[in-house]
Amino acid sequence: MKNDLFFTGCTHYGHFNIIRYCNRPFKTLEEMDTKLIQNANTRVKSDSIIYHLGDYCFRNSKGGKEGEGSINKADYYKSQLKGNYIFVKGNHDSNNSLKTKNKRIILHIANMYINLIHNPTETIISDEYYYYPLTLCSHVHNAWHTKEIKNKKGEIALCINCGVDVNSFQLVAWDEIYTIFIRWLNLHPRKKEIKKLIEQSKHRPIFVQPKEK
């Protein structure tokens, strides 16, 4: 299961201007979309699970602003992608027919609870349920790959940007993410404290997230 678990975000399918905004190495929109789809399909199988962390595609209206998106709906890209995609809503996912209501997803994996979110500034490090030592996000494009964050209580966590711009325009496998997290944890001066918080969360009842309607 974990070998078939992937993460990505900020693909911006259909959005020509993102090439200029993020200095993507593509000359045309068609080249970008084709390469992103090929890269994704190369890594996954038909039963793989892929969490997309927001800003899936842009959809323009006919005669709309040039460069701000093609007229294709989300299903146009879904039909070309292998695997089972689960979506977190990004700030540009309101007009592309994606229809997801997920703003945040919590995964229980590797004996810990982790956040899946679009914008890392909305990260929750702890709540009445659990401590979340790891957040996977997108939104920041090529600003950074990993970043340590802290809340008002002084608790810390690691954010990993799964967006395509800092991941060679590829999906990121769970094993790759976990390797980055463990390296950060093992070298951290507060390692014992972090492990203790993870252990405390592990023994709390699992919170069942309501299903998306």
C-alpha positions in Angstrom: 0.0 0.0 0.0 2.7 2.5 1.0 4.6 1.7 -2.1 1.6 2.9 -4.2 1.0 6.1 -2.3 1.9 9.4 -3.9 1.5 13.1 -3.4 1.6 16.1 -5.7 0.2 19.6 -6.1 0.2 22.9 -8.0 0.1 21.2 -11.3 -1.9 24.1 -12.8 -2.9 22.0 -15.8 -4.2 24.3 -18.6 -2.5 27.4 -17.2 -0.1 29.0 -19.6 1.0 31.9 -17.4 2.3 29.6 -14.7 5.2 28.8 -17.0 6.3 32.4 -16.8 5.4 32.9 -13.1 7.4 29.9 -11.9 10.0 29.7 -14.7 8.9 26.3 -15.8 11.1 24.8 -18.6 8.3 24.5 -21.2 7.7 26.6 -24.3 4.0 25.8 -24.7 1.0 24.9 -22.6 0.6 21.6 -24.5 4.2 20.7 -23.8 3.7 21.4 -20.1 0.5 19.5 -19.7 1.8 16.5 -21.7 5.0 16.3 -19.7 3.2 16.5 -16.3 0.7 13.8 -17.3 3.5 11.5 -18.7 5.6 12.0 -15.6 2.6 11.1 -13.3 1.6 8.1 -15.3 5.1 6.7 -15.4 5.3 6.4 -11.6 1.9 5.0 -10.8 -0.2 1.9 -11.4 -4.0 1.8 -12.0 -4.6 1.1 -8.3 -2.2 3.6 -6.9 -3.5 6.4 -4.6 -2.5 9.9 -5.3 -3.3 12.9 -3.0 -3.3 16.1 -5.0 -2.7 19.0 -2.7 -4.5 21.8 -4.5 -4.4 24.0 -7.7 -5.1 21.1 -10.0 -6.0 23.0 -13.2 -7.1 26.3 -14.5 -10.3 26.7 -16.5 -11.0 29.9 -18.5 -14.2 30.9 -20.1 -14.4 31.3 -23.9 -12.9 34.6 -24.8 -11.5 35.0 -21.3 -8.2 36.6 -20.3 -5.3 35.3 -22.4 -2.9 32.9 -20.6 -5.2 32.4 -17.6 -6.2 28.9 -18.5 -7.7 26.7 -21.2 -11.4 26.0 -21.4 -11.0 22.3 -20.4 -12.7 21.1 -17.3 -11.1 19.0 -14.6 -12.4 15.7 -16.1 -10.4 16.4 -19.2 -7.2 15.9 -17.3 -8.5 13.2 -15.0 -9.3 11.0 -18.0 -5.7 11.0 -19.0 -4.2 10.2 -15.6 -3.7 6.7 -14.1 -4.4 5.9 -10.5 -7.0 7.1 -8.0 -6.8 10.8 -7.2 -8.0 12.3 -3.9 -8.1 16.1 -3.9 -7.5 18.9 -1.4 -9.0 22.2 -2.5 -6.5 24.9 -3.6 -7.1 28.6 -3.8 -7.4 28.2 -7.6 -9.8 25.3 -7.6 -13.1 27.2 -7.4 -13.9 27.5 -11.1 -12.4 24.3 -12.7 -15.3 21.9 -11.9 -13.2 19.8 -9.5 -15.9 20.1 -6.8 -13.9 18.8 -3.9 -14.8 20.0 -0.4 -11.6 18.8 1.3 -9.7 21.7 2.8 -7.6 19.4 5.0 -7.1 15.7 5.2 -5.6 13.8 8.1 -3.7 10.5 7.4 -2.7 8.0 10.0 0.5 6.5 8.6 3.8 5.2 10.1 2.3 5.3 13.6 1.7 9.1 13.4 -0.9 11.6 12.2 0.0 13.9 9.3 -1.7 16.9 7.7 -2.5 17.2 4.0 -3.2 20.8 3.1 -2.8 23.3 0.3 -1.5 26.4 2.0 1.1 25.7 4.6 0.2 28.9 6.6 -3.0 27.1 7.5 -1.2 24.2 9.1 -2.3 22.8 12.5 0.5 21.4 14.5 -1.7 20.1 17.4 -5.3 20.1 18.3 -7.6 18.4 20.8 -7.0 15.1 19.0 -3.4 14.8 18.0 0.0 16.2 17.4 0.9 16.4 13.7 4.7 16.3 13.2 4.5 16.4 9.5 2.5 18.5 7.0 2.4 17.9 3.3 1.4 20.9 1.2 1.9 22.8 -2.1 0.9 26.4 -2.8 4.4 27.9 -2.4 5.6 26.6 -5.8 9.4 27.0 -5.9 9.8 29.1 -2.8 11.1 26.2 -0.7 11.1 22.4 -0.5 11.1 21.8 3.3 10.4 24.2 6.2 10.3 23.8 9.9 7.3 25.6 11.5 6.3 26.4 15.1 3.0 27.2 16.8 2.3 29.5 19.8 2.9 26.7 22.2 6.4 26.2 20.9 5.6 22.8 19.3 7.4 22.2 16.0 6.7 20.3 12.8 8.1 19.8 9.4 6.4 21.0 6.2 7.3 19.3 2.9 6.2 21.0 -0.3 4.9 18.3 -2.7 4.3 20.7 -5.5 5.7 19.8 -8.9 7.9 22.9 -9.1 10.4 21.6 -6.5 10.0 17.9 -7.3 11.3 17.8 -10.9 7.6 17.9 -12.1 7.1 14.4 -10.7 4.8 12.8 -8.1 6.4 12.2 -4.7 6.2 8.7 -3.2 5.5 8.2 0.5 8.8 6.4 1.0 10.6 9.5 -0.3 8.7 11.8 2.0 9.2 9.5 5.0 13.0 9.4 4.4 13.1 13.3 4.4 11.1 13.3 7.7 13.2 10.7 9.5 16.4 12.5 8.5 15.0 15.8 9.9 13.8 14.0 13.1 17.0 12.1 13.8 19.2 15.2 13.5 16.9 17.5 15.5 18.0 18.7 18.9 14.4 18.3 20.1 14.1 14.7 18.8 13.1 13.2 22.2 10.3 15.7 22.7 9.0 15.2 19.2 9.0 11.4 19.5 7.2 11.7 22.9 4.4 13.8 21.3 4.1 11.3 18.5 3.9 8.4 21.0 1.2 10.2 23.0 -0.9 10.8 19.9 -0.5 7.1 18.9 -2.4 5.9 21.9 -5.4 8.2 21.5 -8.6 6.9 19.7 -8.5 7.4 16.0 -10.6 10.3 14.9 -12.9 9.3 12.0 -13.0 12.0 9.4 -16.4 12.6 7.9 -16.7 11.3 4.3 -16.9 13.9 1.6 -20.5 14.2 0.1 
